[in-house]
Amino acid sequence: MDNAPLLEFLKDKVSINNEPDLFFAFKDKIFNVEYQKILEQLIANDPPTKETINYLDKNGLTPFLAYIQSFTTNYNGLLTTI
Protein backbone atom coordinates (compact mmCIF):
# COMPACT_ATOMS: atom_id res chain seq x y z
CA MET A 1 0.00 0.00 0.00
CA ASP A 2 1.35 3.39 -0.98
CA ASN A 3 0.75 6.12 1.61
CA ALA A 4 2.23 8.94 -0.47
CA PRO A 5 -1.15 10.54 -1.40
CA LEU A 6 -2.25 10.58 2.26
CA LEU A 7 1.10 11.99 3.38
CA GLU A 8 0.93 14.60 0.62
CA PHE A 9 -2.46 15.69 1.97
CA LEU A 10 -1.26 15.83 5.59
CA LYS A 11 2.22 17.31 5.11
CA ASP A 12 1.13 20.85 6.00
CA LYS A 13 -0.53 19.71 9.24
CA VAL A 14 2.11 17.35 10.62
CA SER A 15 5.15 18.25 12.71
CA ILE A 16 8.17 15.98 12.94
CA ASN A 17 9.02 17.64 16.25
CA ASN A 18 5.67 16.53 17.68
CA GLU A 19 5.95 13.06 16.13
CA PRO A 20 9.68 12.21 15.87
CA ASP A 21 8.86 8.61 14.93
CA LEU A 22 7.82 9.98 11.53
CA PHE A 23 11.48 10.45 10.65
CA PHE A 24 11.89 6.69 10.80
CA ALA A 25 8.83 6.05 8.63
CA PHE A 26 10.76 7.44 5.66
CA LYS A 27 13.93 5.38 6.08
CA ASP A 28 12.89 2.60 3.68
CA LYS A 29 11.44 5.07 1.18
CA ILE A 30 14.53 7.23 0.89
CA PHE A 31 15.05 6.27 -2.78
CA ASN A 32 11.50 7.36 -3.69
CA VAL A 33 11.52 10.95 -4.99
CA GLU A 34 7.88 11.49 -3.95
CA TYR A 35 8.69 10.62 -0.35
CA GLN A 36 11.85 12.73 -0.43
CA LYS A 37 9.78 15.77 -1.38
CA ILE A 38 7.26 15.09 1.39
CA LEU A 39 10.06 14.70 3.94
CA GLU A 40 11.67 17.93 2.74
CA GLN A 41 8.33 19.72 3.16
CA LEU A 42 7.84 18.31 6.67
CA ILE A 43 11.32 19.52 7.61
CA ALA A 44 10.70 22.95 6.07
CA ASN A 45 7.34 23.32 7.88
CA ASP A 46 8.86 22.76 11.30
CA PRO A 47 12.67 22.42 11.30
CA PRO A 48 13.78 19.57 13.57
CA THR A 49 15.21 20.44 16.96
CA LYS A 50 18.36 18.82 18.30
CA GLU A 51 16.14 16.55 20.41
CA THR A 52 14.25 15.38 17.33
CA ILE A 53 17.45 14.81 15.35
CA ASN A 54 18.91 12.78 18.24
CA TYR A 55 15.71 10.83 18.94
CA LEU A 56 16.43 7.08 19.05
CA ASP A 57 14.38 4.28 17.53
CA LYS A 58 13.93 0.84 19.13
CA ASN A 59 17.34 -0.20 17.72
CA GLY A 60 19.10 2.80 19.26
CA LEU A 61 19.58 4.60 15.95
CA THR A 62 19.04 8.28 15.24
CA PRO A 63 17.02 9.09 12.10
CA PHE A 64 20.22 9.80 10.14
CA LEU A 65 21.81 6.49 11.16
CA ALA A 66 18.56 4.65 10.38
CA TYR A 67 18.64 6.15 6.86
CA ILE A 68 22.26 5.09 6.42
CA GLN A 69 21.46 1.57 7.63
CA SER A 70 18.47 1.33 5.27
CA PHE A 71 20.52 2.68 2.36
CA THR A 72 23.36 0.20 2.86
CA THR A 73 20.96 -2.71 3.36
CA ASN A 74 19.01 -1.84 0.21
CA TYR A 75 22.19 -1.17 -1.76
CA ASN A 76 23.72 -4.50 -0.74
CA GLY A 77 20.45 -6.29 -1.55
CA LEU A 78 20.36 -4.65 -4.98
CA LEU A 79 23.93 -5.69 -5.70
CA THR A 80 23.15 -9.25 -4.62
CA THR A 81 20.13 -9.33 -6.93
CA ILE A 82 22.17 -8.07 -9.88
C-alpha atoms as a printed R data frame, in Angstrom:
   type eleno elety resid chain resno      x      y      z
1  ATOM     1    CA   MET     A     1  0.000  0.000  0.000
2  ATOM     2    CA   ASP     A     2  1.351  3.395 -0.982
3  ATOM     3    CA   ASN     A     3  0.754  6.115  1.612
4  ATOM     4    CA   ALA     A     4  2.230  8.944 -0.473
5  ATOM     5    CA   PRO     A     5 -1.149 10.536 -1.396
6  ATOM     6    CA   LEU     A     6 -2.250 10.585  2.261
7  ATOM     7    CA   LEU     A     7  1.101 11.989  3.378
8  ATOM     8    CA   GLU     A     8  0.933 14.595  0.621
9  ATOM     9    CA   PHE     A     9 -2.460 15.695  1.969
10 ATOM    10    CA   LEU     A    10 -1.257 15.834  5.589
11 ATOM    11    CA   LYS     A    11  2.220 17.305  5.113
12 ATOM    12    CA   ASP     A    12  1.129 20.853  6.000
13 ATOM    13    CA   LYS     A    13 -0.535 19.707  9.236
14 ATOM    14    CA   VAL     A    14  2.114 17.349 10.618
15 ATOM    15    CA   SER     A    15  5.145 18.248 12.713
16 ATOM    16    CA   ILE     A    16  8.168 15.976 12.943
17 ATOM    17    CA   ASN     A    17  9.015 17.643 16.248
18 ATOM    18    CA   ASN     A    18  5.671 16.529 17.676
19 ATOM    19    CA   GLU     A    19  5.950 13.058 16.133
20 ATOM    20    CA   PRO     A    20  9.680 12.212 15.869
21 ATOM    21    CA   ASP     A    21  8.863  8.605 14.931
22 ATOM    22    CA   LEU     A    22  7.823  9.978 11.532
23 ATOM    23    CA   PHE     A    23 11.480 10.448 10.645
24 ATOM    24    CA   PHE     A    24 11.893  6.688 10.803
25 ATOM    25    CA   ALA     A    25  8.830  6.049  8.630
26 ATOM    26    CA   PHE     A    26 10.759  7.436  5.662
27 ATOM    27    CA   LYS     A    27 13.932  5.380  6.077
28 ATOM    28    CA   ASP     A    28 12.889  2.596  3.681
29 ATOM    29    CA   LYS     A    29 11.438  5.065  1.177
30 ATOM    30    CA   ILE     A    30 14.529  7.233  0.890
31 ATOM    31    CA   PHE     A    31 15.047  6.266 -2.782
32 ATOM    32    CA   ASN     A    32 11.499  7.365 -3.687
33 ATOM    33    CA   VAL     A    33 11.521 10.950 -4.986
34 ATOM    34    CA   GLU     A    34  7.880 11.494 -3.951
35 ATOM    35    CA   TYR     A    35  8.690 10.615 -0.352
36 ATOM    36    CA   GLN     A    36 11.853 12.730 -0.433
37 ATOM    37    CA   LYS     A    37  9.778 15.772 -1.383
38 ATOM    38    CA   ILE     A    38  7.264 15.092  1.389
39 ATOM    39    CA   LEU     A    39 10.063 14.696  3.940
40 ATOM    40    CA   GLU     A    40 11.669 17.931  2.736
41 ATOM    41    CA   GLN     A    41  8.330 19.719  3.156
42 ATOM    42    CA   LEU     A    42  7.843 18.315  6.668
43 ATOM    43    CA   ILE     A    43 11.324 19.520  7.613
44 ATOM    44    CA   ALA     A    44 10.698 22.949  6.067
45 ATOM    45    CA   ASN     A    45  7.341 23.317  7.876
46 ATOM    46    CA   ASP     A    46  8.861 22.764 11.304
47 ATOM    47    CA   PRO     A    47 12.670 22.424 11.297
48 ATOM    48    CA   PRO     A    48 13.779 19.572 13.573
49 ATOM    49    CA   THR     A    49 15.205 20.442 16.959
50 ATOM    50    CA   LYS     A    50 18.364 18.825 18.300
51 ATOM    51    CA   GLU     A    51 16.140 16.553 20.414
52 ATOM    52    CA   THR     A    52 14.255 15.378 17.329
53 ATOM    53    CA   ILE     A    53 17.455 14.810 15.353
54 ATOM    54    CA   ASN     A    54 18.914 12.784 18.241
55 ATOM    55    CA   TYR     A    55 15.708 10.831 18.944
56 ATOM    56    CA   LEU     A    56 16.431  7.082 19.047
57 ATOM    57    CA   ASP     A    57 14.385  4.280 17.534
58 ATOM    58    CA   LYS     A    58 13.934  0.841 19.133
59 ATOM    59    CA   ASN     A    59 17.337 -0.202 17.719
60 ATOM    60    CA   GLY     A    60 19.097  2.799 19.261
61 ATOM    61    CA   LEU     A    61 19.584  4.597 15.951
62 ATOM    62    CA   THR     A    62 19.045  8.280 15.242
63 ATOM    63    CA   PRO     A    63 17.021  9.086 12.099
64 ATOM    64    CA   PHE     A    64 20.221  9.798 10.144
65 ATOM    65    CA   LEU     A    65 21.805  6.489 11.157
66 ATOM    66    CA   ALA     A    66 18.562  4.651 10.380
67 ATOM    67    CA   TYR     A    67 18.641  6.152  6.859
68 ATOM    68    CA   ILE     A    68 22.264  5.088  6.416
69 ATOM    69    CA   GLN     A    69 21.459  1.574  7.626
70 ATOM    70    CA   SER     A    70 18.471  1.333  5.273
71 ATOM    71    CA   PHE     A    71 20.517  2.684  2.362
72 ATOM    72    CA   THR     A    72 23.357  0.200  2.859
73 ATOM    73    CA   THR     A    73 20.961 -2.714  3.358
74 ATOM    74    CA   ASN     A    74 19.009 -1.843  0.214
75 ATOM    75    CA   TYR     A    75 22.186 -1.165 -1.757
76 ATOM    76    CA   ASN     A    76 23.715 -4.503 -0.745
77 ATOM    77    CA   GLY     A    77 20.449 -6.287 -1.549
78 ATOM    78    CA   LEU     A    78 20.359 -4.645 -4.977
79 ATOM    79    CA   LEU     A    79 23.934 -5.689 -5.702
80 ATOM    80    CA   THR     A    80 23.147 -9.253 -4.622
81 ATOM    81    CA   THR     A    81 20.125 -9.328 -6.931
82 ATOM    82    CA   ILE     A    82 22.169 -8.066 -9.880
